[in-house]
Amino acid sequence: MLSTIVGGLLALIHCVPRATGPEAAEFSLSSLFLYFVKIGSILYGSGYVLLAFLQADLVGRWHWLTTTQLLDATAVGQVTPGPVFTTATFIGYVLGVDSGGVPVGIVGGLVATVGIFLPSFVFVALSGPLIHRLRKSPIAGAFLDGVNVGSLALMAVVTWQLGRAAILDLPTAMLAAASAVLLIRFRVNSLWLILGGVLLGVVLKAIYHVG
């Protein structure tokens, strides 16, 4: 029980905006690669925990992305095949295009993808012989329980932050509510919800433009 409480508290502390630190950091492919290597090394739980780190670092700390761009990257990660980690590919591409000078969008996407997936291959190879022992250890089980709660707290905080940025008016609020009902009650695939949101957004924009 204590481990779960501590895990949740640590996660919430991590999400509190930092009062100190650099206003921004200069973008480079090497820094992009090292950042996603770090994220791939420490990320645990659902792939959606990734969004909490991206919001705190790339948006809030270094200002490499805007909240709108992060929302776009999240949508792309939902639409494309594979895990949510493909969000990193889109972010690497966007940062490469927006970095100024010679556009390196495709290279940035590849660098971010290799960076975030590389640690998992290393860890799986190294931890394979230990998995059997870890499953039997009560200490490891308690530790993982705490990490799971911390992961949920991270997802809750970043959902709130991104929700405030995405839900701006009555139509977006109604769309969010309808999507939540369809997703939770009727188990509609998130891909169809995103495509429906895109279609409705285009229609509403056309109506407002005509009006």
C-alpha positions in Angstrom: 0.0 0.0 0.0 2.8 2.4 0.9 4.5 1.8 -2.4 1.4 2.7 -4.4 0.9 6.0 -2.5 4.6 6.9 -3.0 4.4 6.1 -6.7 1.4 8.3 -7.2 2.9 11.2 -5.2 6.2 11.0 -7.1 4.3 11.0 -10.4 2.3 14.1 -9.5 5.5 15.9 -8.3 7.1 15.2 -11.6 4.2 16.8 -13.4 4.3 20.1 -11.4 5.6 22.9 -13.7 9.2 23.7 -12.9 9.9 27.2 -11.6 13.6 27.0 -12.6 15.5 25.8 -15.5 16.2 27.0 -19.0 13.6 29.0 -20.9 14.3 27.0 -24.0 16.8 24.6 -25.4 18.4 24.6 -28.9 17.2 21.8 -31.1 19.6 19.4 -32.7 19.3 15.8 -34.0 21.7 14.6 -31.4 19.7 16.1 -28.5 16.5 14.7 -30.1 18.1 11.2 -30.2 19.4 11.3 -26.6 16.1 12.6 -25.3 14.1 9.8 -26.8 16.7 7.2 -25.7 16.2 8.5 -22.2 12.4 8.3 -22.6 12.6 4.8 -24.0 14.8 3.8 -21.1 12.6 5.0 -18.2 9.1 4.8 -19.6 6.9 2.2 -18.0 3.2 1.4 -18.2 1.0 2.4 -21.0 2.4 4.1 -24.1 0.1 7.1 -23.1 2.5 7.8 -20.2 4.8 9.1 -23.0 2.5 12.1 -23.4 3.2 13.2 -19.9 6.9 13.4 -20.5 6.4 15.1 -23.8 4.1 17.7 -22.3 6.5 18.5 -19.4 9.7 18.6 -21.5 9.1 19.4 -25.1 6.2 21.8 -24.5 6.7 23.2 -21.0 10.5 23.1 -20.5 12.2 23.4 -23.9 9.4 24.9 -26.0 10.3 22.7 -29.0 6.6 21.9 -29.5 3.3 23.7 -28.9 0.4 22.0 -27.1 -1.5 22.0 -30.4 1.4 20.2 -32.1 1.5 17.6 -29.3 -2.3 17.0 -29.7 -1.7 16.5 -33.5 1.1 14.1 -32.7 -1.2 12.2 -30.3 -3.8 11.9 -33.0 -1.3 10.6 -35.5 -0.1 8.1 -33.0 -3.7 6.8 -32.7 -4.3 6.6 -36.5 -1.1 5.0 -37.6 -0.5 1.2 -37.1 1.6 0.1 -34.2 2.1 1.4 -30.7 1.6 4.9 -29.5 5.3 5.3 -29.5 5.0 6.2 -33.2 4.0 9.6 -31.9 7.8 10.1 -31.5 8.2 9.6 -35.3 5.8 12.4 -36.1 7.4 14.7 -33.5 10.8 14.1 -34.9 9.6 14.9 -38.3 7.9 18.1 -37.2 10.9 19.3 -35.2 13.2 18.6 -38.1 11.0 20.6 -40.5 10.6 23.5 -38.0 14.3 23.6 -36.9 15.3 26.2 -39.4 18.1 26.0 -42.0 18.2 22.7 -43.9 14.9 20.8 -43.4 15.6 17.4 -41.9 12.1 16.2 -41.3 12.5 12.6 -42.4 15.8 12.3 -40.7 14.4 13.7 -37.5 11.5 11.1 -37.7 14.0 8.3 -38.1 16.3 9.6 -35.3 13.4 9.9 -32.9 12.0 6.4 -33.8 15.4 4.7 -33.3 15.9 6.6 -30.1 12.7 5.6 -28.4 12.7 1.9 -29.5 16.4 1.1 -29.1 16.3 0.8 -25.2 13.5 -1.8 -25.3 15.6 -4.2 -27.4 18.5 -3.8 -25.0 16.4 -4.2 -21.9 14.6 -7.3 -23.2 17.8 -9.0 -24.0 19.3 -8.2 -20.6 16.3 -8.9 -18.5 15.1 -12.1 -20.1 16.9 -14.4 -17.7 15.6 -12.4 -14.7 11.9 -12.3 -15.5 11.2 -15.6 -13.8 12.8 -14.5 -10.5 11.1 -11.1 -10.6 7.7 -12.6 -10.9 8.3 -14.5 -7.7 9.6 -11.6 -5.7 7.2 -9.8 -3.4 9.5 -6.7 -3.4 9.5 -6.5 -7.1 5.7 -6.9 -7.2 5.2 -4.1 -4.7 7.6 -1.9 -6.6 5.7 -2.5 -9.9 2.4 -1.8 -8.1 3.7 1.6 -7.1 5.0 2.3 -10.6 1.6 1.4 -12.1 -0.2 3.9 -9.9 2.4 6.5 -10.8 1.8 5.8 -14.5 -2.0 6.3 -14.0 -1.3 9.6 -12.2 0.9 10.8 -15.0 -1.8 9.9 -17.6 -4.5 11.7 -15.5 -2.5 14.9 -15.3 -1.6 15.1 -18.9 -5.1 14.2 -20.0 -6.4 17.2 -18.0 -3.7 19.5 -19.5 -4.3 18.5 -23.1 -8.1 18.5 -22.6 -8.0 22.1 -21.5 -6.1 22.9 -24.6 -8.3 21.0 -27.0 -11.8 21.7 -25.6 -12.3 25.3 -26.4 -16.0 25.8 -27.0 -19.4 24.1 -27.0 -18.9 22.0 -30.2 -15.5 20.7 -29.0 -17.0 19.9 -25.6 -19.9 18.1 -27.1 -17.6 16.1 -29.4 -15.4 15.1 -26.5 -18.4 14.0 -24.4 -19.9 12.0 -27.3 -16.5 10.4 -28.0 -16.1 9.4 -24.4 -19.5 7.7 -24.4 -18.8 5.9 -27.6 -15.4 4.8 -26.4 -16.4 3.7 -22.9 -20.0 2.4 -23.4 -19.9 1.0 -26.9 -16.1 0.2 -27.2 -15.9 2.1 -30.6 -12.3 1.9 -32.0 -10.5 5.1 -31.3 -9.5 5.3 -35.0 -13.1 5.8 -36.0 -13.6 8.4 -33.4 -10.6 10.4 -34.7 -11.7 10.1 -38.3 -15.2 11.2 -37.2 -13.8 14.1 -35.4 -11.7 15.1 -38.4 -14.8 15.0 -40.7 -17.0 16.9 -38.2 -14.2 19.5 -37.8 -14.0 20.1 -41.5 -17.8 20.4 -41.8 -18.0 22.9 -38.9 -15.2 25.0 -40.2 -16.9 25.1 -43.6 -20.2 26.2 -42.0 -18.5 28.9 -39.9 -16.6 30.1 -43.0 -19.7 30.3 -45.1 -21.6 32.0 -42.2 
